[in-house]
Amino acid sequence: MTATRLIPFFVVLPLAGVFLIMLFGWKLRRFSEGTTLLVTLSLLALSFFSIGVQHAQSTLVHFSGGWKPPAGILLVEDGLTVFMLVTVHLVACCIVLFAISYMKKYTSPGKFYALFLMTLSGMNGILVTGDLFNLFVFLEVSSLSACALVAFGTERHELEAAFKYGVMNTLGAAFVLLGIAFLYAYCSTLNMADMAKVIAEKGGGRVVPMAAVLFIMGFGLKAALVPFHAWLPDAHPSAPAPISAMLSGLIIKCLGVYTLFRVLFCVLGMTPMLRSVLLFLGALSMGVGAFSAVGQWDIKRLLAYSSLSQIGYIVFGIGLGTPLGILGGLLHLFNHSVGKSLLFLTSGAVDYATGTRDMRKMGGLSQRMPVTSATGMIGAMSIAGVPPFGGFWSKLLIIFAAVQAGYFGYAAWAVLAGVVTMGYLAKAMKQTFAGALPESLRQVQEVPLLMRCAMVILAILCVGGGLLLLPGIQEAFLRHASEVLLNGSLYAKLIG
Amino acid sequence: MMVYWLCLVLFCIGLYGVVRKRNVIKIVIGLIICEYASNLLFILVGYRMNGRAPVLSPDIPIENMVDPLPQAMVLTTIVIGVATTLLLVALALRLYEKYGTFDITKISELKG
């Protein structure tokens, strides 16, 4: 009983942090950094605690305000939610550690921390809510604050990227709202579990596929699936490094991938038609992202295109709908969150030390920045899928699942995209860290201690990503999450 | 039935504004039109022909009342829409300071 009372804290704690920072942050030194670190660490502890509780009770439900469903808003914590919460807070803690040193060069870091916590509370809200309209509200909370964060530097490129991001996101939200309106007209309820029940009883009709298409467009815009991806390669590189890490590591996954699969699998119910659409979009993203990344010379832009391609892998894996595919997709979600955040932090560290993001002006940095280069290598190898690291296992699972389901063409395509991924990441690492040190970079210093700490923690997580598949650990963490998606129709049983 | 189609036409007009217009402010206006079309659809979903306001009082029976839930939700989306518009217009003004123009084709140093 007490455990269910803790669920609202995932939303309330960061919001309280925002409030305190806006009140006292400008007066007291170090107050905003301390509050943010405290909030994220306690949220991390809370999400680890909820793994154990969720293991014992399978699904936790909190009735906010004591209102019973379908009238009240539910906060639900099942396996998938817990999995996402742990991923989000692991990465968010490291990002805060990194930001404490990195954000010193900006004029008002207090506002940065306030917006950061606002984004975090929106993401947590999306993860725990059981009400479709509430999900829309949290979606807007986090995407608006993320948009403000992209523009944080207020230089030419940042403003332009933030404007594009804002327009695309608002358009996506309008599509989502339209979909919600259609579904409400059909089911006369907004509670997701109740909605799933009504749809299962009444059958799909013509409204549900229509809503599904609107959701794929809306959430696809937020997840940057390929035909809807135009904003991502601009927005991710332009933001400050901690925000790029957050955008690529967490936001596109919580706002896009998680919501898409929660709604499609648990509420609307998957059909073969939807599955083939998802497989096609996933494969398209894989290829387009990988091939566009090859020609980039801006290190952060290369990483942004790589994010596109990895999101394709995740959508493809989960879209297969087989147990192995879902397991691989979720594991890849975790590995990509950790690995890509690490790579963006590394590129931020390089930018911090050298003042440039152009790989043609770099080289030989491993002599001057040993920690950064070692962690960067680990991150790149994990994303590229080099055997002992986490990314290898998840890509292997996805490709096996595709072969098992009989999609040989898609499997070959995934292998090809993986090879290309290895190629462009090798190019990036070679250009940045290997070779001769140019004259202009002789004076480069290694980055401060806290930044190194953050990168080392993420690198350890990257190495350990494959361990999640071991029996024992897999049952505790991944298995529950994949079961939620696999038996999506069980979600309807949440309410009596 | 006609009203619903007109709603979707309104949404498409907004979409046209976002996709085809070159002026930053007109793009923002297009977005607002999109948002309002979906709000309108939401209100229509809860509307009943000749329905009365959803006020609960003990002496009037609950019949022929419009659905109050969409109205409450549209209120929320309008507030969200204000926040979005505010942010986008603020960005547009800062863009004007930096580039000296509202023309989106001239504000394109980043290639998507």
HADDOCK unambig.tbl for C-alpha pairs under 7 A between the chains (distance, minus, plus):
assign (segid A and resid 144 and name CA) (segid B and resid 84 and name CA) 6.83 0.50 0.50
assign (segid A and resid 156 and name CA) (segid B and resid 98 and name CA) 6.21 0.50 0.50
assign (segid A and resid 159 and name CA) (segid B and resid 91 and name CA) 6.39 0.50 0.50
assign (segid A and resid 159 and name CA) (segid B and resid 95 and name CA) 6.32 0.50 0.50
assign (segid A and resid 163 and name CA) (segid B and resid 88 and name CA) 6.53 0.50 0.50
assign (segid A and resid 163 and name CA) (segid B and resid 91 and name CA) 6.33 0.50 0.50
assign (segid A and resid 166 and name CA) (segid B and resid 88 and name CA) 6.72 0.50 0.50
assign (segid A and resid 171 and name CA) (segid B and resid 31 and name CA) 6.74 0.50 0.50
assign (segid A and resid 174 and name CA) (segid B and resid 34 and name CA) 6.60 0.50 0.50
assign (segid A and resid 174 and name CA) (segid B and resid 35 and name CA) 5.56 0.50 0.50
assign (segid A and resid 174 and name CA) (segid B and resid 38 and name CA) 6.66 0.50 0.50
assign (segid A and resid 177 and name CA) (segid B and resid 38 and name CA) 6.50 0.50 0.50
assign (segid A and resid 178 and name CA) (segid B and resid 38 and name CA) 5.35 0.50 0.50
assign (segid A and resid 181 and name CA) (segid B and resid 41 and name CA) 6.96 0.50 0.50
assign (segid A and resid 181 and name CA) (segid B and resid 42 and name CA) 5.29 0.50 0.50
assign (segid A and resid 185 and name CA) (segid B and resid 45 and name CA) 5.77 0.50 0.50
assign (segid A and resid 230 and name CA) (segid B and resid 112 and name CA) 5.28 0.50 0.50
assign (segid A and resid 231 and name CA) (segid B and resid 112 and name CA) 6.44 0.50 0.50
assign (segid A and resid 233 and name CA) (segid B and resid 112 and name CA) 5.96 0.50 0.50
assign (segid A and resid 234 and name CA) (segid B and resid 110 and name CA) 6.37 0.50 0.50
assign (segid A and resid 234 and name CA) (segid B and resid 112 and name CA) 5.90 0.50 0.50
